[in-house]
């Protein structure tokens, strides 16, 4: 099969190549997915799990990318709840080969059924971004209707979904980002837009929840914006500055099949629209990783075209 691989930690994006790899093996409780569309995170070449397995052993050449949508091609021993030919979406384990390949092995618990009326490219933009937004806002931030949330990076892949979910939950949403993001954020349901190229984070006033995907100085300055009893939530790094009378939470997204099913139903109902910034073929995945490229929403790699004979929502 063809896959994007990386072998040299020091080579960075320049080390990404289109390679022929053996077909993956389905371990116990695994699913082999024939990947139609995949997502990736540009920073993942710096993650330790890209280079070593859970035991610390070198696992190169490794396949990056962790979000995927496709069709079940094979079931490992003991795998239940899914069938061969079924459309699925979800995300691959951090310390295993990922989704930028024609086939990948994924734990069945990390996948959810994909309805036939949701395109693979849209579905591939949903798993990590959607679960991160939900878990950050509601599981960790405990956001409720009537509260105010400040969302940094509001036009990005995670932030854009967070804006929609918070708005749908009845919260007042302050979206923060670059001036070019204003129309996108307001169109997604934000009540106020904070232009961080012209305004200060402090201009947002006190809020119940800050949801940060940016880190750095923005994260540090946001701690002072959390009102008593509120929460600062970030996926960027453990906060160095914490709210005086509130909580600070740094988290890594966790798989949740039931929540994936809920999120994709929201897509079907028109209540949630993942932003797909651009779609590229597998051979162009290395170029899509290039630093400095700023595309609103999620860049999706189209690995295989739709097959009219594939299974539906079974």
C-alpha positions in Angstrom: 0.0 0.0 0.0 1.0 3.6 -0.3 1.6 5.8 2.7 3.3 9.0 3.8 6.2 8.1 6.1 8.9 9.9 8.1 12.2 8.3 9.2 14.5 11.2 10.3 13.5 13.3 13.3 15.9 16.1 12.3 14.6 16.3 8.7 11.3 17.8 9.7 8.7 18.3 7.0 11.4 17.6 4.4 11.6 14.0 5.7 8.0 13.2 4.7 7.9 10.9 1.6 5.3 8.8 -0.3 6.4 5.2 0.3 5.3 1.6 -0.3 4.6 -0.1 3.0 3.3 -3.6 3.9 -0.4 -4.0 4.6 -1.0 -3.4 8.3 -1.8 -6.3 10.7 -5.1 -6.3 12.7 -4.3 -7.0 16.3 -6.9 -8.1 18.8 -9.8 -5.6 18.9 -8.4 -3.8 15.9 -10.1 -2.7 12.7 -8.2 -2.3 9.4 -9.7 0.8 7.7 -9.5 1.5 4.0 -8.8 5.2 4.4 -10.7 7.6 2.1 -9.9 10.8 3.8 -7.4 11.8 6.6 -6.5 14.7 8.8 -3.3 15.6 10.5 -1.8 18.1 12.9 1.2 20.1 11.7 3.0 19.9 15.0 2.9 16.2 15.3 6.4 15.7 13.9 7.6 17.1 17.2 5.6 14.6 19.3 7.6 11.8 21.0 4.9 9.3 20.0 5.5 10.0 16.3 9.0 8.4 16.8 8.7 5.8 19.5 6.1 3.3 20.7 4.6 3.1 24.2 7.7 1.2 25.3 10.1 3.9 24.1 11.3 1.8 21.2 12.0 3.4 17.8 9.1 2.8 15.4 10.3 4.5 12.3 9.4 4.7 9.5 6.2 6.0 11.0 3.0 7.2 9.3 1.7 10.5 10.6 -1.9 11.7 10.6 -4.5 10.6 13.2 -8.0 11.6 12.0 -9.6 9.3 9.4 -12.7 8.4 7.5 -13.1 5.2 5.5 -14.5 1.7 5.2 -13.8 -1.3 7.4 -11.7 -3.7 5.4 -10.8 -6.3 8.1 -11.6 -7.1 11.7 -9.1 -8.3 14.2 -9.7 -11.2 16.6 -12.4 -10.3 19.2 -13.5 -7.1 17.5 -17.3 -6.5 17.9 -19.7 -3.7 17.0 -18.5 -3.1 13.5 -18.7 -5.0 10.2 -16.6 -5.4 7.1 -17.7 -2.9 4.5 -19.1 -0.4 7.0 -18.4 3.3 6.7 -16.5 4.6 9.8 -14.7 7.6 11.1 -12.5 8.3 14.2 -8.9 8.7 15.1 -5.8 6.5 15.3 -3.8 5.9 18.5 -1.0 8.5 19.0 1.8 5.9 19.3 0.9 3.8 16.2 1.0 4.4 12.5 -1.6 6.9 11.5 -4.0 7.8 8.8 -1.9 9.1 5.9 -2.0 5.7 4.3 -4.3 3.6 2.1 -5.0 1.3 5.0 -4.4 1.7 8.8 -5.0 -0.4 11.9 -7.2 1.3 14.5 -8.6 0.2 17.8 -12.3 -0.4 17.3 -13.3 1.7 20.3 -11.8 4.8 18.5 -14.2 4.5 15.6 -17.9 5.3 15.1 -20.3 4.4 12.3 -20.4 7.0 9.5 -23.9 7.7 7.9 -24.0 7.4 4.2 -25.0 11.0 3.7 -21.8 12.5 5.3 -18.9 12.9 3.0 -15.6 11.3 4.0 -13.7 14.6 3.7 -16.2 16.3 6.1 -16.0 13.3 8.5 -12.2 13.3 8.6 -12.3 16.9 9.8 -14.5 16.0 12.8 -12.9 13.4 15.2 -10.1 15.2 17.0 -11.3 18.7 16.5 -14.9 17.8 17.5 -14.0 15.8 20.5 -11.4 18.3 21.7 -13.9 21.1 21.4 -16.6 19.2 23.3 -14.3 17.9 26.0 -12.7 21.3 26.5 -15.9 23.2 26.8 -18.2 20.8 28.6 -16.2 18.0 30.3 -13.4 20.2 31.6 -14.8 23.8 31.3 -18.3 22.8 32.6 -19.8 25.4 30.3 -23.5 26.0 30.8 -26.3 28.0 29.1 -26.1 31.7 30.0 -22.4 31.7 30.8 -19.8 33.5 28.8 -16.9 31.7 27.1 -13.8 33.2 25.4 -12.5 31.0 22.6 -9.0 31.7 21.2 -8.2 30.5 17.7 -11.9 30.7 16.8 -11.6 30.2 13.1 -9.2 27.2 13.4 -10.2 23.6 13.2 -10.9 23.2 16.9 -12.0 26.8 17.6 -14.5 26.9 14.9 -16.3 23.8 16.2 -16.0 25.1 19.8 -17.8 28.4 18.7 -20.7 26.4 17.2 -21.0 24.0 20.1 -20.9 26.8 22.7 -23.5 28.9 20.8 -25.7 25.8 20.4 -25.5 25.3 24.2 -26.9 28.8 24.9 -23.6 30.4 26.0 -22.5 33.9 25.1 -19.5 33.4 22.9 -16.5 35.8 22.5 -14.4 34.6 19.6 -10.8 35.7 19.5 -8.4 35.6 16.5 -6.9 37.6 13.6 -8.8 40.3 11.9 -9.3 38.1 8.8 -11.2 35.6 11.0 -13.9 38.1 12.1 -16.6 37.2 9.5 -16.0 33.4 9.9 -16.3 33.5 13.7 -19.4 35.7 13.7 -21.0 33.6 11.0 -20.5 30.5 13.2 -22.5 32.0 16.0 -20.1 34.2 18.0 -21.7 37.1 19.8 -18.5 39.2 19.9 -15.3 39.1 18.0 -12.0 40.1 19.6 -9.3 41.1 17.1 -6.0 40.1 18.7 -4.1 42.1 16.2 -5.8 45.3 17.3 -7.4 44.5 20.7 -6.1 43.1 24.0 -7.3 39.9 25.6 -8.2 42.0 28.6 -10.8 43.7 26.4 -13.0 40.6 26.7 -13.7 41.4 30.4 -14.4 38.6 32.9 -15.7 35.3 31.5 -16.8 32.0 33.0 -14.6 29.9 30.7 -11.5 30.5 28.5 -10.9 27.9 25.9 -7.4 28.3 24.5 -5.7 26.5 21.6 -2.9 29.1 21.1 -0.7 29.0 24.2 2.2 31.3 24.9 1.5 34.9 26.0 -2.2 34.7 25.1 -2.6 31.8 27.5 -0.7 33.5 30.3 -2.8 36.7 30.0 -6.1 34.8 29.8 -5.8 33.6 33.4 -6.7 37.0 34.7 -9.9 37.0 32.6 -11.5 34.0 34.5 -14.1 35.1 37.0 -14.3 33.5 40.4 -15.3 29.8 40.1 -14.5 29.8 36.4 -12.1 27.7 34.3 -9.1 28.2 32.0 -8.9 25.3 29.6 -6.1 24.8 27.2 -4.7 22.1 24.8 -1.5 24.1 24.1 0.6 23.5 27.3 0.2 23.3 31.0 -0.7 26.9 32.1 2.2 28.7 33.8 -0.3 31.4 35.1 -3.5 30.2 36.7 -6.7 32.0 37.7 -6.6 33.5 41.2 -10.0 32.0 42.1 -10.7 29.4 39.5 -9.4 26.2 37.9 -6.8 25.7 35.2 -7.0 22.5 33.0 -4.6 21.2 30.4 -5.8 18.1 28.6 -5.2 15.8 25.7 -8.3 14.6 23.8 -9.6 11.1 24.5 -11.6 8.7 22.2 -15.3 8.6 22.7 -17.4 6.6 20.3 -20.7 7.8 21.7 -19.7 11.5 21.4 -18.5 10.9 17.8 -21.9 9.6 17.0 -23.5 12.6 18.6 -21.2 15.0 16.7 -21.9 13.4 13.3 -25.6 13.6 13.9 -25.2 17.3 14.6 -23.5 17.6 11.2 -26.4 15.7 9.6 -28.9 18.0 11.3 -27.1 21.2 10.1 -26.3 22.2 13.7 -22.5 21.7 13.2 -20.3 22.4 10.2 -16.7 21.4 10.3 -14.6 23.9 8.2 -12.6 22.0 5.5 -10.0 24.5 4.4 -8.6 22.6 1.5 -8.5 19.0 0.2 -5.3 17.5 -1.3 -4.3 14.1 -2.6 -2.1 11.8 -0.6 1.0 12.6 -2.7 0.7 16.3 -1.7 0.5 15.6 2.1 4.2 16.6 2.7 3.5 20.1 1.1 0.4 20.5 3.3 2.6 20.1 6.4 4.7 23.1 5.4 5.1 25.6 8.3 3.7 29.1 7.9 0.8 28.0 5.8 -2.4 29.4 7.3 -5.6 27.8 6.0 -8.9 28.4 7.9 -10.3 25.1 9.3 -8.9 21.7 8.6 -6.7 20.6 5.7 -7.9 17.2 4.6 -5.9 14.6 2.6 -8.1 12.6 0.2 -6.4 9.2 0.2 -8.9 7.2 -1.9 -12.0 8.3 -3.9 -15.5 7.3 -2.9 -16.5 3.8 -4.0 -20.2 3.6 -5.0 -20.2 -0.1 -3.8 -19.1 0.7 -0.3 -21.3 -0.1 2.7 -23.6 2.4 4.2 -24.6 3.1 7.8 -25.1 -0.5 9.1 
